Amino acid sequence: MTVREFLRVMWEGKYLLVGAVVLALAAAFLYAERKPEVFEATATVQINAVDLGDGDTPATTTTVDTDPRLVEAPGVLELVGEAVGQGASPRRLAALISGQYDAGTQVMTITTTAGTPAGAVELANAVASAYVESLPGVIDDQIAEIDARRDALRAQLDTVDAQVKSKPKDPLAGAERSTIIDQYQTLSASRSTLESIVTPAQVLVPATGSSAVVVGLPRATIVLLGALGGLAVGIGLALARRALDSRLRGRSDAAEAAGVPVLAELYGVARAAKSYRRTPVLPVSSRVASPFTESIRELRTALHVAMQDREHAVVVVTATDPHAPRSFIAANLAASWAMSGRATAAVAGDLRRPDLEDLLPRPNGPGTDPDGLRPTQVPNLRFLALHDPTMDPADYLATDRVRETVEAARDAGEVLVIDAPPVLAAADATILCAFADCVVLVATAGRTVRSVLVEAAERMRINDVPLTGVALAGVKGDSRMVYASTYGEPPATEDVAPAPVTAPSTPADLPTDRPSDRPTDRPDDPPTFPPTGVRVPEEPPAAADPEAGAPTPAQVAPSIGRLLRTARRS
């Protein structure tokens, strides 16, 4: 996964990410507020030692037992409980006390914890004093242990002496007797040393109030760790959501699922549809470059290559599910071919939802042509509606009458674009695809489930439908598409005022308004345009030649883009 893909996954799961961080911060803040403070105090005890030896033998160091666990011995805890009072039990005190012995410095460090600094200091000093008081008893226990070991060695020595008497020349018995005597003498020396220790230990550094410190993490650190933990959990949830999400994510997913190439990624479809609802002008017919219009032209080019220069081509646009913007894409695709100068017809093949008829309304002019096609507001584009309320849509589309109608519409122009219903919704799409030279399957990135696209493509293959490729909608625009849609436009300047919008002076190019028809009190009002993008005068031009007739679509079309671009820059 690249950094860009990772950031996109995080953006898609931003609500999970933010929710996890907020919850973790709240939990960390509550814990930091309610967590009781614990203070730690330390006292040190110096252990005294005695060195014995002479010039011939090395000195030996003897000390009291320095096991750190002795600071938690029952005798020490009883003395501590009496010192601190307040009914402290030995078990509870043992959990608050710990010891650590340093053999190099012969110092026992006693550490205690309590809810207040004074309590920790008092407990540390009490434990240090009780530990020092208990050491004479520890020495007595050590002496008693030495005496027991000496008695055991004496008994072993008696047994070995009896063996030596019975076998005077036995070397093993003699060596064992010497070892026992050496051990006995060592224990005797240690016993004498312990008896010579008058003061086993003393408190070296008592605990003080200034030495008490807070145990645990500061509040700010806890909150920071909570935020980092929430961030980690949020990232994990976002990645898990992406891993469990079966929807299409891009070109590679769609191509792999459908088994055909992606003809075009349609950028900004939702924004283009919103713009159409606000001002009912098809984006392609407005001649305003945008990522969406460039994507439609890319789709048109891919289909043109697939047509292999057919004189009369039929293109069927269908979709995987009802949510795909199929009709809007079909209308703009047909308008794109018409704007390129090719005689194009659009057929509303979805009898259940004939949205294409609303996208291509009638112009202000005559009705249906003799061949059954009616004109639209887009030059070179005509429209045909298939409808019979007396029959089921699938049954009607399978009739010879529909086949003859579609063939006549195909022969009447160069390109015939059929808007078919979704593949999996009804059998209508499969019937209409039988007329096609090229079939485009519209899917929506981030919404169409991968298995749905797989099933739709498989159904089309079973019915021997010429599936050309996939048009992937729902793709967000990037810098490449913005650059492609704005390439060739003159750079905007801030110092030079834009030129006013004026109509062409030649009546053959575009009808012009008379000066007397324009308001004099508001000379800077922007021009208004009907859905075709052609400026309509309130009255017929006074200077128009009645024999010249109305301008043709081919004469009007080149001026549409110039007017809109000039109006947008102004």
BELKA-V128208 format. One record per residue. N is the residue number from 1. RES is the residue in three letters. OMEGA is omega as a letter, one per 20 degrees, with the letter a starting at -180 (none if undefined). D_CENTER is the distance of its C-alpha to the mean C-alpha in whole Angstrom. Layout:
BEGIN
[[N:RES:OMEGA:D_CENTER] [N:RES:OMEGA:D_CENTER]]
END
This chain:
BEGIN
[[1:MET:r:12] [2:THR:r:13] [3:VAL:a:11] [4:ARG:r:11] [5:GLU:r:9] [6:PHE:r:6] [7:LEU:r:6] [8:ARG:r:6] [9:VAL:r:3] [10:MET:r:2] [11:TRP:r:5] [12:GLU:r:6] [13:GLY:a:4] [14:LYS:a:6] [15:TYR:r:9] [16:LEU:a:8] [17:LEU:a:7] [18:VAL:r:11] [19:GLY:r:12] [20:ALA:r:12] [21:VAL:a:13] [22:VAL:r:16] [23:LEU:r:17] [24:ALA:r:17] [25:LEU:r:19] [26:ALA:r:22] [27:ALA:r:22] [28:ALA:r:23] [29:PHE:r:25] [30:LEU:r:27] [31:TYR:r:28] [32:ALA:a:29] [33:GLU:a:31] [34:ARG:a:33] [35:LYS:r:33] [36:PRO:r:37] [37:GLU:r:38] [38:VAL:a:39] [39:PHE:a:42] [40:GLU:r:43] [41:ALA:a:47] [42:THR:r:49] [43:ALA:a:52] [44:THR:a:54] [45:VAL:r:57] [46:GLN:r:59] [47:ILE:a:61] [48:ASN:a:65] [49:ALA:r:66] [50:VAL:r:69] [51:ASP:r:70] [52:LEU:r:73] [53:GLY:r:75] [54:ASP:a:78] [55:GLY:a:79] [56:ASP:a:79] [57:THR:r:76] [58:PRO:a:72] [59:ALA:r:71] [60:THR:a:69] [61:THR:a:67] [62:THR:r:67] [63:THR:r:64] [64:VAL:r:64] [65:ASP:a:61] [66:THR:r:58] [67:ASP:a:55] [68:PRO:a:52] [69:ARG:r:52] [70:LEU:r:56] [71:VAL:r:54] [72:GLU:a:53] [73:ALA:a:56] [74:PRO:a:58] [75:GLY:r:60] [76:VAL:a:58] [77:LEU:r:56] [78:GLU:r:59] [79:LEU:r:60] [80:VAL:r:57] [81:GLY:r:57] [82:GLU:a:61] [83:ALA:a:60] [84:VAL:r:56] [85:GLY:r:58] [86:GLN:r:56] [87:GLY:r:56] [88:ALA:a:53] [89:SER:r:53] [90:PRO:a:53] [91:ARG:r:50] [92:ARG:r:48] [93:LEU:a:50] [94:ALA:r:49] [95:ALA:a:45] [96:LEU:a:46] [97:ILE:r:48] [98:SER:r:47] [99:GLY:r:49] [100:GLN:a:49] [101:TYR:r:52] [102:ASP:a:52] [103:ALA:a:55] [104:GLY:a:56] [105:THR:a:57] [106:GLN:a:58] [107:VAL:r:56] [108:MET:r:54] [109:THR:a:51] [110:ILE:a:50] [111:THR:r:47] [112:THR:r:47] [113:THR:r:44] [114:ALA:a:45] [115:GLY:r:43] [116:THR:r:45] [117:PRO:a:47] [118:ALA:r:50] [119:GLY:r:50] [120:ALA:r:48] [121:VAL:a:51] [122:GLU:a:53] [123:LEU:r:52] [124:ALA:r:52] [125:ASN:r:55] [126:ALA:r:57] [127:VAL:r:55] [128:ALA:r:57] [129:SER:r:60] [130:ALA:r:60] [131:TYR:r:59] [132:VAL:a:62] [133:GLU:a:64] [134:SER:a:63] [135:LEU:r:64] [136:PRO:r:68] [137:GLY:r:67] [138:VAL:r:65] [139:ILE:r:67] [140:ASP:r:70] [141:ASP:r:67] [142:GLN:r:67] [143:ILE:r:71] [144:ALA:r:71] [145:GLU:r:69] [146:ILE:r:71] [147:ASP:r:74] [148:ALA:r:73] [149:ARG:r:72] [150:ARG:r:75] [151:ASP:r:77] [152:ALA:r:75] [153:LEU:r:76] [154:ARG:r:80] [155:ALA:r:80] [156:GLN:a:78] [157:LEU:r:81] [158:ASP:r:84] [159:THR:a:83] [160:VAL:r:83] [161:ASP:r:86] [162:ALA:r:88] [163:GLN:r:86] [164:VAL:r:88] [165:LYS:a:91] [166:SER:r:91] [167:LYS:a:90] [168:PRO:a:91] [169:LYS:r:90] [170:ASP:a:86] [171:PRO:a:84] [172:LEU:a:81] [173:ALA:r:82] [174:GLY:r:83] [175:ALA:r:80] [176:GLU:r:78] [177:ARG:r:81] [178:SER:r:80] [179:THR:a:76] [180:ILE:a:77] [181:ILE:r:79] [182:ASP:r:76] [183:GLN:a:74] [184:TYR:a:76] [185:GLN:r:77] [186:THR:r:73] [187:LEU:r:73] [188:SER:r:76] [189:ALA:r:75] [190:SER:r:72] [191:ARG:r:73] [192:SER:r:76] [193:THR:r:73] [194:LEU:r:71] [195:GLU:a:74] [196:SER:a:75] [197:ILE:a:71] [198:VAL:r:72] [199:THR:a:69] [200:PRO:a:66] [201:ALA:r:63] [202:GLN:r:63] [203:VAL:a:60] [204:LEU:a:59] [205:VAL:r:56] [206:PRO:r:56] [207:ALA:r:53] [208:THR:a:53] [209:GLY:a:50] [210:SER:a:49] [211:SER:r:48] [212:ALA:a:46] [213:VAL:r:42] [214:VAL:r:39] [215:VAL:r:37] [216:GLY:a:33] [217:LEU:r:30] [218:PRO:a:31] [219:ARG:a:29] [220:ALA:r:27] [221:THR:r:26] [222:ILE:r:25] [223:VAL:r:23] [224:LEU:r:21] [225:LEU:r:20] [226:GLY:r:19] [227:ALA:r:17] [228:LEU:r:16] [229:GLY:r:16] [230:GLY:r:14] [231:LEU:r:11] [232:ALA:r:11] [233:VAL:r:11] [234:GLY:r:8] [235:ILE:r:6] [236:GLY:r:8] [237:LEU:r:8] [238:ALA:r:4] [239:LEU:r:6] [240:ALA:r:9] [241:ARG:r:8] [242:ARG:a:7] [243:ALA:a:11] [244:LEU:a:13] [245:ASP:a:12] [246:SER:a:15] [247:ARG:r:15] [248:LEU:a:16] [249:ARG:a:13] [250:GLY:a:16] [251:ARG:a:19] [252:SER:r:20] [253:ASP:a:18] [254:ALA:a:21] [255:ALA:a:24] [256:GLU:a:23] [257:ALA:a:23] [258:ALA:a:26] [259:GLY:r:28] [260:VAL:a:29] [261:PRO:r:28] [262:VAL:a:26] [263:LEU:a:28] [264:ALA:r:26] [265:GLU:a:23] [266:LEU:a:23] [267:TYR:r:22] [268:GLY:a:22] [269:VAL:a:24] [270:ALA:r:23] [271:ARG:r:24] [272:ALA:r:27] [273:ALA:r:28] [274:LYS:r:28] [275:SER:r:30] [276:TYR:r:32] [277:ARG:r:33] [278:ARG:r:33] [279:THR:a:36] [280:PRO:r:37] [281:VAL:r:37] [282:LEU:a:35] [283:PRO:a:33] [284:VAL:a:35] [285:SER:r:38] [286:SER:a:38] [287:ARG:r:37] [288:VAL:a:35] [289:ALA:r:32] [290:SER:r:29] [291:PRO:r:26] [292:PHE:a:26] [293:THR:r:30] [294:GLU:r:30] [295:SER:r:27] [296:ILE:r:30] [297:ARG:r:33] [298:GLU:r:31] [299:LEU:r:31] [300:ARG:a:34] [301:THR:r:35] [302:ALA:r:34] [303:LEU:r:36] [304:HIS:r:39] [305:VAL:a:39] [306:ALA:a:38] [307:MET:r:41] [308:GLN:r:43] [309:ASP:r:46] [310:ARG:r:47] [311:GLU:r:49] [312:HIS:a:48] [313:ALA:r:44] [314:VAL:r:42] [315:VAL:r:39] [316:VAL:r:37] [317:VAL:r:34] [318:THR:a:32] [319:ALA:r:29] [320:THR:a:27] [321:ASP:a:26] [322:PRO:a:28] [323:HIS:a:25] [324:ALA:a:25] [325:PRO:a:27] [326:ARG:a:29] [327:SER:r:32] [328:PHE:r:31] [329:ILE:r:30] [330:ALA:r:34] [331:ALA:a:35] [332:ASN:r:34] [333:LEU:r:34] [334:ALA:r:38] [335:ALA:r:39] [336:SER:r:37] [337:TRP:a:40] [338:ALA:a:43] [339:MET:r:42] [340:SER:r:42] [341:GLY:a:46] [342:ARG:r:46] [343:ALA:a:47] [344:THR:r:45] [345:ALA:r:45] [346:ALA:a:42] [347:VAL:r:42] [348:ALA:a:41] [349:GLY:r:40] [350:ASP:a:38] [351:LEU:r:41] [352:ARG:r:39] [353:ARG:a:37] [354:PRO:a:39] [355:ASP:a:36] [356:LEU:a:38] [357:GLU:r:41] [358:ASP:r:39] [359:LEU:a:37] [360:LEU:a:41] [361:PRO:r:43] [362:ARG:r:47] [363:PRO:r:48] [364:ASN:a:51] [365:GLY:a:54] [366:PRO:a:56] [367:GLY:a:54] [368:THR:r:54] [369:ASP:r:55] [370:PRO:a:58] [371:ASP:r:55] [372:GLY:r:53] [373:LEU:r:50] [374:ARG:r:50] [375:PRO:r:49] [376:THR:a:46] [377:GLN:r:45] [378:VAL:r:43] [379:PRO:r:46] [380:ASN:a:47] [381:LEU:r:45] [382:ARG:a:46] [383:PHE:r:45] [384:LEU:r:46] [385:ALA:r:46] [386:LEU:a:46] [387:HIS:r:47] [388:ASP:a:50] [389:PRO:a:49] [390:THR:a:52] [391:MET:r:50] [392:ASP:a:47] [393:PRO:a:44] [394:ALA:r:44] [395:ASP:a:48] [396:TYR:a:48] [397:LEU:a:46] [398:ALA:a:48] [399:THR:r:51] [400:ASP:a:53] [401:ARG:r:53] [402:VAL:r:50] [403:ARG:r:50] [404:GLU:r:53] [405:THR:a:51] [406:VAL:r:48] [407:GLU:r:51] [408:ALA:r:53] [409:ALA:r:50] [410:ARG:a:48] [411:ASP:a:52] [412:ALA:a:52] [413:GLY:a:49] [414:GLU:a:47] [415:VAL:r:44] [416:LEU:a:43] [417:VAL:a:40] [418:ILE:r:39] [419:ASP:a:37] [420:ALA:r:36] [421:PRO:a:34] [422:PRO:a:31] [423:VAL:a:32] [424:LEU:a:32] [425:ALA:a:33] [426:ALA:r:37] [427:ALA:a:39] [428:ASP:a:40] [429:ALA:a:37] [430:THR:r:39] [431:ILE:a:42] [432:LEU:a:41] [433:CYS:r:40] [434:ALA:r:43] [435:PHE:a:44] [436:ALA:r:41] [437:ASP:r:42] [438:CYS:r:38] [439:VAL:r:35] [440:VAL:r:32] [441:LEU:a:29] [442:VAL:r:26] [443:ALA:a:23] [444:THR:r:20] [445:ALA:r:17] [446:GLY:a:14] [447:ARG:r:17] [448:THR:r:19] [449:VAL:a:19] [450:ARG:a:20] [451:SER:r:23] [452:VAL:r:24] [453:LEU:r:24] [454:VAL:a:26] [455:GLU:r:28] [456:ALA:r:29] [457:ALA:a:30] [458:GLU:r:32] [459:ARG:r:34] [460:MET:r:35] [461:ARG:r:36] [462:ILE:a:38] [463:ASN:r:40] [464:ASP:r:40] [465:VAL:r:38] [466:PRO:a:38] [467:LEU:a:34] [468:THR:a:34] [469:GLY:a:30] [470:VAL:r:27] [471:ALA:a:26] [472:LEU:r:22] [473:ALA:r:21] [474:GLY:r:18] [475:VAL:a:17] [476:LYS:a:17] [477:GLY:r:19] [478:ASP:a:19] [479:SER:r:22] [480:ARG:a:24] [481:MET:r:24] [482:VAL:r:25] [483:TYR:a:28] [484:ALA:a:29] [485:SER:a:30] [486:THR:a:31] [487:TYR:r:33] [488:GLY:r:37] [489:GLU:r:37] [490:PRO:a:39] [491:PRO:r:38] [492:ALA:r:38] [493:THR:a:40] [494:GLU:a:41] [495:ASP:a:44] [496:VAL:r:46] [497:ALA:a:46] [498:PRO:r:45] [499:ALA:r:48] [500:PRO:a:49] [501:VAL:r:48] [502:THR:r:51] [503:ALA:r:52] [504:PRO:a:53] [505:SER:a:57] [506:THR:a:58] [507:PRO:a:58] [508:ALA:r:58] [509:ASP:a:54] [510:LEU:r:53] [511:PRO:a:55] [512:THR:r:56] [513:ASP:r:56] [514:ARG:r:60] [515:PRO:a:60] [516:SER:a:62] [517:ASP:a:59] [518:ARG:r:56] [519:PRO:a:56] [520:THR:a:58] [521:ASP:r:56] [522:ARG:a:53] [523:PRO:a:53] [524:ASP:r:49] [525:ASP:r:48] [526:PRO:r:45] [527:PRO:r:46] [528:THR:a:45] [529:PHE:r:44] [530:PRO:a:44] [531:PRO:r:42] [532:THR:a:43] [533:GLY:a:43] [534:VAL:a:47] [535:ARG:a:48] [536:VAL:r:51] [537:PRO:r:54] [538:GLU:r:56] [539:GLU:r:59] [540:PRO:r:60] [541:PRO:a:61] [542:ALA:a:64] [543:ALA:a:65] [544:ALA:r:63] [545:ASP:a:66] [546:PRO:a:66] [547:GLU:a:67] [548:ALA:r:64] [549:GLY:r:62] [550:ALA:r:58] [551:PRO:r:56] [552:THR:r:54] [553:PRO:r:50] [554:ALA:r:51] [555:GLN:a:52] [556:VAL:a:50] [557:ALA:a:47] [558:PRO:a:47] [559:SER:a:47] [560:ILE:a:44] [561:GLY:a:42] [562:ARG:a:44] [563:LEU:a:44] [564:LEU:r:41] [565:ARG:r:40] [566:THR:r:42] [567:ALA:a:42] [568:ARG:r:38] [569:ARG:a:39] [570:SER:none:42]]
END
